[in-house]
Amino acid sequence: MNTHKALLAALLVPLGATLAVAPAAFAATPPAPAAASASADAAAPAGPEEAAVAAFLSPEAALGRVAHPLRTTEPRGSLADLRPFGRMVDDARVVGLGEATHSSHEFFTVKHRVFRYLVEEKGFRAFALEAPWSTGLRLDAYLTRGEGDLKQIMDEEFQGTYRFWNTAEYRDLLQWMRAYNVKHPKDPVRFVGDDNGFAGAELYDKVRAYAAEARPELTSRLTELYRGLRPTTDADTYFNEYLAKPLAERKQLAERTGRAVDLLKQRPGKGADAYAWALQHATAIHQMTTLYAFDWDNPQAIPDAMRYRDRVMAENVTWWQRQTGDKIVLGAHNSHVALKTYAPSSHPQVQGDFLREQLGRGYLSVGLTFDRGSFNALGQDGGVHRFAVGPAAPGTAEHTLDRVRYRDFLVDLRDTPAAARAWLAAPHTVKNIGATYPGIADAPQIRLAESHDVVIHLQRVEAARMLK
């Protein structure tokens, strides 16, 4: 387990290094030449005839006709400018909010702002994140019942490959959610961890507690099947020790956790709701062991492993939505919330694609793009560093989006003028920075119209403030 161990570590937060854009694709560029300036000027023509001509010829002018400006990217204050977004959401039950980097302030605060709007105006009641199922349960207990200390929970849960969530911005979101629940104890907002990179001790404890109460005859069998699996160390240490096991042993462990799920499925115990949750917790344990039972030393196995991970994340979100009835905001990388993969060779099918299959139009995909700015990422030395990129290069998607008439805006890609539709249907390179920078893959080319329902474009972003 040597060749791809570092790759796996990078992949576990989002698509990580494999989807990072090659730096040459978006190196700093000089000011736009005269032709580009003329195009920008066309975005705000002087009269109706000029406007009609410009909209016909220019995708940025056409997008400008249907784009809606954002008052701010910060979560506080009036949310009136998000009313058009509410109409775009319509009756969707899951809204995927992407990000073009994993650690930029404005991407986190825009998600906070949109979530606040959807909670207050559209009845959304859960926030899902690329974090382990057990992490979600621990945060949910804090948010709904005040259990534990938020700083301690974040420090312990958001480490290793999940360290990019341990930021001041996510802390602010979680504090807002807790304050909301104090005021609305009978109608709380919830937190969901949909990922399978780790299965915390609480999952094993909950499954065993359920069996002791409802299926006591299974207690000893479950204890044997879970032997040696319940974590007794921090997540990062557990992860490294688990991946050091031989592949044959990891496959055997996955087979054992699968048998535990099958035992629970054979006969539901008393209490349908308690049974459903216990089965889901056991499933989350099996999802982790199954992910690590892939041969990460074999490049040909990576696509199947990544497809499995994205399918699991989609299934966990869908399970929560159907079990609780909560409408959910899903926070993830653009390349996870997308309706079509950004990198078919390494990630043949992604979370957003699975969610569209499972929920139909009940799932809305929102991509977040930016022109220039900074972000945190793992450098080539494995440490976290702050990086910066300049304005998007001509021909890229962001180069055109940044010439729309508004600085920061949102636009429904499903309802645009003809000039915009043609541009949206064509492939364009996008910034897509994962956990590691620079990345190891070429810059992805995507068709925005096939990838997302809505785009929120920001002119500039700055690196998030990491807490640890």
C-alpha positions, 0 to 999 in steps of 0.5 A, a space after each residue: 500500500 505505497 504507490 497510491 496511499 498519498 493519492 487516496 489521502 488526497 482523494 478522501 476530501 474531495 476529488 483532490 489532486 486528480 482534479 486540480 487544474 494544471 497551473 498553466 491553465 489559469 496563470 495570471 494574465 495581463 489586462 484584457 486587450 481591446 477586443 476583450 474590452 469591447 466585449 465587456 462594454 457590450 454587456 451594458 449597451 446604450 440602447 435597445 437595438 445595440 442590446 439586441 445585437 450584443 445579446 445575439 453576438 456575445 454570451 456574456 451580454 446574453 448571460 447578463 440579461 438573465 443574471 441576478 447580482 449578489 448584494 454580498 457574499 457574507 452571511 449576515 444582513 438582508 437576503 432579499 437578493 436571493 429571492 430569484 435563487 428561491 425561484 430557481 430552487 422551486 420544489 427541489 429537496 436537495 440543493 448541491 452547492 459546489 466550490 471551485 477550491 476547497 478552502 476559500 472564504 467566499 465559497 464557505 460564506 456563500 454556502 452559509 448565506 444560501 443555507 440561511 435563506 433556504 432555511 428561513 424562506 424555503 423550509 430547508 432543515 439540514 446541511 450535508 457535507 463531505 465528512 464521515 457519517 459519524 462526524 455528522 452524528 456528533 455535530 448533529 448532537 451538538 446542534 440539536 441538544 448542545 452535547 459537547 464542545 464545538 471547538 473540541 468536536 471540530 478539532 477531533 473530527 476535521 483532521 487529516 484529509 478533512 482538515 479543510 473544514 476546520 475553518 472560522 467560516 464553518 465554525 460560524 455556520 455551525 454557531 448560527 445553526 446552534 443559535 437557530 436551534 436554541 430559538 426553534 427547539 421543535 423545528 431544528 436544523 440538522 447536520 449530515 456527514 455523507 462521506 465514508 472515509 472514516 467510521 467513528 466509535 459511536 457507530 459501533 456503539 449505536 449498532 450494539 446498543 440497538 441490538 442489545 435492546 431489540 435483537 439481543 440474540 445478535 449481540 455476541 455475533 456483532 461483537 465478533 464481526 466488529 472485533 478490532 474495528 472500533 476506533 480507539 485512536 484519533 481518525 488520522 492515526 486510524 486511517 494510516 494504520 488501517 491502510 497499512 493492513 494487507 489488501 486480503 485483510 482489508 477485504 476480509 474486514 469488508 466481508 465481516 461488516 457486510 455480514 453485520 448488515 445482513 444480520 440486521 436485515 434478516 429480521 427488523 427488531 421492534 421500533 421501525 425508526 430505531 431499526 432504520 437508524 441502526 441499519 444505516 449506522 451499520 451500513 456506514 461502517 460497511 461503506 468505509 471498509 468497502 472503500 478501503 477494500 479496493 486495491 489502491 496500488 492498482 491504477 485500474 481500480 481507482 475509477 471503480 473506487 471513486 465511483 463507489 465513494 460518490 455513489 455512497 455519498 449520494 445514497 447517504 444524502 438520499 437516505 437522510 432526506 427520505 427518512 427525515 423528510 428534511 430538505 437538504 443543502 449539500 456542500 461539496 466540491 463542484 466536481 461532486 455536485 455536478 450532474 456529469 463528471 469533470 474527469 471521466 477517466 478517474 471519476 466515471 460517475 459523481 455524486 450529483 449524477 447519482 442524486 439526479 438519478 435518485 431524485 430527478 428534478 428534486 436535485 438541483 446542482 449549483 456550481 460556484 466559480 471564480 475569476 481570481 484569488 487565493 485558497 488553502 491546499 496541500 502543497 507538494 511537501 504535504 503541508 497546508 499552504 496558501 496559494 493564489 491565482 490570477 485572472 482566468 485565461 481567455 477561452 476559459 469559462 471564468 474569462 467569459 463569466 467575469 465579463 458579465 455585467 455584475 461583479 458577483 451574480 447567480 444565473 439559471 443555466 436552464 433559462 438563457 438566451 440563444 447566444 448563452 445557450 450555445 456557449 454553455 453547451 460548448 466545452 470550456 476549461 474551468 478552474 477546479 482546484 482540489 485538496 492538493 495544488 498543483 494537481 496531477 491532471 490536466 485542466 478539465 473541460 466541461 460543458 456548463 449546461 450539462 454540468 450544473 443547473 445554476 452557477 454562482 460566479 464570484 470575481 475574487 475569493 480569498 483563502 479561508 481562515 483555518 483554525 488548526 
